[in-house]
């Protein structure tokens, strides 16, 4: 694929990582504060897990496309290291 697609993939990967980390920090903060509704904390906690899992699925395919749809994961690892 083009360098622009690969760079865009890496930007999305970094952004999703930052988003999920910030969301998890927010959940942790809410859970530590007794003023928050436990049901709301549970729901946002479950939503955070779903966002993280969905991001991993999305990024897995985006990585595959960004690296030109290689035949094996080893080829992607070779590209990352080379």
Backbone bond lengths (Angstrom), bond angles and torsions (degrees), N, CA, C in turn:
res aa  C-N    CA-C-N  psi(-1)  N-CA   C-N-CA  omega(-1)  CA-C   N-CA-C  phi
1 X - - - 1.446 - - 1.524 109.09 -
2 X 1.289 115.60 176.65 1.464 119.28 -178.64 1.520 111.41 -79.53
3 X 1.310 114.75 159.71 1.463 119.98 177.57 1.526 110.79 -60.74
4 X 1.337 116.81 -35.97 1.469 120.41 -179.18 1.529 110.75 -63.47
5 X 1.321 117.69 -39.81 1.465 121.07 179.13 1.524 109.64 -67.34
6 X 1.301 117.04 -43.14 1.464 120.80 178.97 1.528 111.10 -63.14
7 X 1.313 117.33 -42.96 1.460 120.65 177.85 1.530 111.46 -64.84
8 X 1.319 115.80 -39.80 1.470 119.49 178.15 1.525 110.17 -63.97
9 X 1.326 117.06 -41.60 1.462 120.53 176.81 1.530 110.38 -58.54
10 X 1.321 116.60 -47.47 1.469 120.24 -178.89 1.521 111.45 -62.88
11 X 1.337 116.97 -37.01 1.472 120.56 176.35 1.529 110.98 -63.29
12 X 1.324 115.98 -44.21 1.469 120.20 179.53 1.520 110.09 -64.79
13 X 1.319 117.11 -41.58 1.459 121.05 179.18 1.533 110.57 -60.20
14 X 1.325 117.15 -46.54 1.469 120.84 178.40 1.526 111.04 -63.67
15 X 1.306 116.49 -42.09 1.462 120.19 -179.09 1.517 111.80 -65.02
16 X 1.317 117.21 -42.86 1.461 120.22 179.34 1.524 110.78 -66.43
17 X 1.311 117.46 -37.31 1.461 120.59 177.17 1.530 110.27 -63.51
18 X 1.330 115.92 -45.68 1.460 119.79 178.86 1.531 110.51 -63.40
19 X 1.322 117.80 -43.74 1.461 121.78 -179.50 1.526 111.05 -60.19
20 X 1.323 117.14 -47.68 1.459 119.17 -177.54 1.529 111.37 -67.97
21 X 1.331 117.59 -34.07 1.470 120.30 176.59 1.524 111.06 -66.41
22 X 1.320 116.68 -43.39 1.466 120.55 179.11 1.527 111.18 -66.32
23 X 1.310 116.25 -39.89 1.460 120.06 178.32 1.524 110.61 -64.06
24 X 1.328 117.27 -41.84 1.461 120.77 178.17 1.534 110.76 -64.82
25 X 1.316 117.31 -38.71 1.467 120.84 176.74 1.522 110.59 -62.33
26 X 1.318 116.35 -39.36 1.463 120.85 178.10 1.530 110.37 -64.28
27 X 1.324 116.72 -43.36 1.466 120.81 177.65 1.521 110.03 -61.13
28 X 1.322 117.00 -44.90 1.465 120.98 179.54 1.529 110.91 -60.69
29 X 1.333 116.51 -42.08 1.454 121.25 179.55 1.541 110.21 -64.78
30 X 1.331 116.42 -43.23 1.467 119.90 179.55 1.525 110.94 -63.54
31 X 1.328 116.42 -40.89 1.459 120.60 -179.36 1.512 112.94 -66.25
32 X 1.330 116.53 -28.34 1.461 120.97 -178.63 1.531 112.07 -82.35
33 X 1.331 116.34 -17.58 1.470 119.76 -178.23 1.530 109.25 -95.87
34 X 1.321 117.20 117.67 1.472 119.85 -177.16 1.526 113.75 -65.99
35 X 1.325 117.45 -15.81 1.464 119.99 -178.26 1.530 112.91 -72.93
36 X 1.327 117.77 -17.02 1.462 120.24 -177.78 1.528 111.46 -82.21
37 X 1.300 114.61 145.39 1.458 122.88 178.38 1.537 108.64 -66.18
38 X 1.334 119.10 122.05 1.470 121.23 -179.10 1.530 113.19 -58.62
39 X 1.332 116.61 -33.17 1.461 119.38 178.45 1.530 111.09 -66.74
40 X 1.322 115.54 -39.78 1.463 119.89 178.35 1.532 110.47 -66.96
41 X 1.309 117.10 -40.50 1.471 121.26 178.31 1.527 109.44 -62.25
42 X 1.330 117.08 -42.71 1.457 120.83 178.79 1.534 110.88 -62.40
43 X 1.332 116.40 -45.55 1.475 119.98 -178.62 1.523 111.83 -63.34
44 X 1.332 116.99 -43.75 1.467 118.57 -179.95 1.526 110.52 -70.28
45 X 1.321 116.87 -31.13 1.464 120.29 175.87 1.529 110.62 -63.78
46 X 1.313 115.99 -44.86 1.468 120.11 178.36 1.524 111.03 -66.35
47 X 1.326 116.28 -38.43 1.465 120.26 177.23 1.513 112.08 -64.56
48 X 1.327 116.19 -36.61 1.462 121.16 177.98 1.525 110.69 -63.95
49 X 1.312 116.32 -42.74 1.472 120.15 177.38 1.519 110.76 -63.25
50 X 1.332 116.39 -41.47 1.469 120.38 179.28 1.525 110.87 -64.74
51 X 1.332 117.15 -40.43 1.468 120.53 177.89 1.524 110.59 -63.12
52 X 1.329 116.75 -44.39 1.466 120.49 179.88 1.531 110.62 -61.80
53 X 1.340 116.36 -46.07 1.462 120.23 -179.12 1.519 111.34 -65.08
54 X 1.319 116.64 -42.49 1.464 120.64 178.99 1.524 111.16 -64.03
55 X 1.331 115.86 -40.15 1.463 119.89 178.22 1.521 110.87 -62.20
56 X 1.330 116.52 -40.22 1.466 119.91 179.50 1.533 111.10 -63.52
57 X 1.317 116.71 -40.61 1.465 120.68 178.00 1.527 109.89 -64.61
58 X 1.312 115.95 -49.14 1.456 121.55 179.81 1.525 110.58 -58.42
59 X 1.333 116.69 -48.46 1.457 120.76 -177.07 1.524 112.44 -67.31
60 X 1.308 116.70 -31.21 1.455 120.00 177.88 1.530 110.43 -60.53
61 X 1.325 116.19 -46.77 1.467 119.00 179.70 1.528 110.90 -73.02
62 X 1.325 117.17 -38.43 1.462 119.93 179.01 1.531 111.00 -61.30
63 X 1.332 116.20 -38.51 1.463 120.67 177.53 1.523 110.23 -64.04
64 X 1.310 115.85 -43.30 1.464 121.42 178.93 1.531 110.20 -58.23
65 X 1.314 116.85 -44.85 1.466 121.12 -179.94 1.530 110.22 -69.80
66 X 1.321 116.94 -44.65 1.465 121.09 -177.08 1.523 112.25 -60.32
67 X 1.317 116.29 -32.62 1.465 120.08 179.78 1.523 112.36 -92.51
68 X 1.321 117.01 18.85 1.453 121.57 172.00 1.516 115.12 80.01
69 X 1.319 117.84 23.73 1.457 124.00 177.48 1.531 111.97 55.10
70 X 1.331 116.76 56.00 1.469 120.26 -178.94 1.527 111.32 -64.91
71 X 1.313 114.88 160.37 1.456 120.38 -177.32 1.517 113.27 -74.28
72 X 1.340 117.35 -22.52 1.464 119.40 -179.10 1.516 110.99 -144.60
73 X 1.329 115.56 158.17 1.462 121.70 177.54 1.531 110.45 -63.24
74 X 1.325 117.06 -30.75 1.466 120.52 178.32 1.524 111.50 -58.74
75 X 1.327 115.86 -35.96 1.466 119.43 179.52 1.526 110.61 -66.96
76 X 1.325 117.26 -36.58 1.462 120.32 176.80 1.517 108.91 -66.12
77 X 1.329 118.15 -44.82 1.463 121.62 179.31 1.527 110.32 -60.86
78 X 1.346 117.62 -39.00 1.464 120.96 177.19 1.520 110.76 -60.82
79 X 1.338 116.01 -41.29 1.469 120.17 179.09 1.526 110.72 -65.45
80 X 1.320 117.21 -40.13 1.464 121.27 -179.55 1.519 111.25 -64.51
81 X 1.317 116.82 -38.63 1.456 121.02 -177.20 1.524 112.41 -84.30
82 X 1.312 117.46 -26.04 1.458 120.66 -175.94 1.457 112.10 -93.51
